[in-house]
Amino acid sequence: MATSTKKEVYSVWAIPPEDICDRLTKLMTTLGSEFGGPHFEPHMTVVGAIELTPDEALNKLRSACEGVKPFDVTVDRVAAGTFFYQCVYLLVHPTPQIVETNAHCCSHFGYKNSAPYMPHLSLLYGDLTDEEKQKAQERANILDDSLSGLSFQISKLALYKTDTEDKTLKSWEKIAECTLTPN
């Protein structure tokens, strides 16, 4: 295991249930083909990009998952952001449980949020003009008109290798996943 000392960039994602993933993937694929942008899995980032060795990352994921119970997510609305990784997304209502899950996982990973945590599920990554973002937002609401108020439970956290310099996302890969237990 000579590579285990080399640091890579990792993120921790909350993974929606399969039916929601399927629904969001369809929407994301359509938006991606209409507005350009790389393909990525539906997720809500819990811990942003942090450099760790593979062993550290896996151990931290396992220990973080032990203290997290499944939690509910409710979408507020389709929104647009100001940079590539927050182009068009589903803004998620920041319930105490979501905010606590973020704080708990960040402390396990030694990650410091540079801004207040804004839970969201990205639909489209890209550098679009404000006008294009507006069109993409409108298109998302047309393609799936019941996104606002959509609720589901998160019961899986996953560790992804996410080199944020790679805007094609081709190097991004799932490393491990843990299922959250209610007790």
Secondary structure, 3 states (H helix, E strand, C coil): CHHHHCCEEEEEEEECCHHHHHHHHHHHHHHHHHHCCCCCCCCEEEEEEEEECHHHHHHHHHHHHHCCCCEEEEEEEEEECCCHHHCEEEEECCCHHHHHHHHHHHHHHCCCCCCCCCCEEEEECCCCCHHHHHHHHHHHHHHCCCCCCCEEEECEEEEEECCCCCCCCCCCEEEEEEECCCC
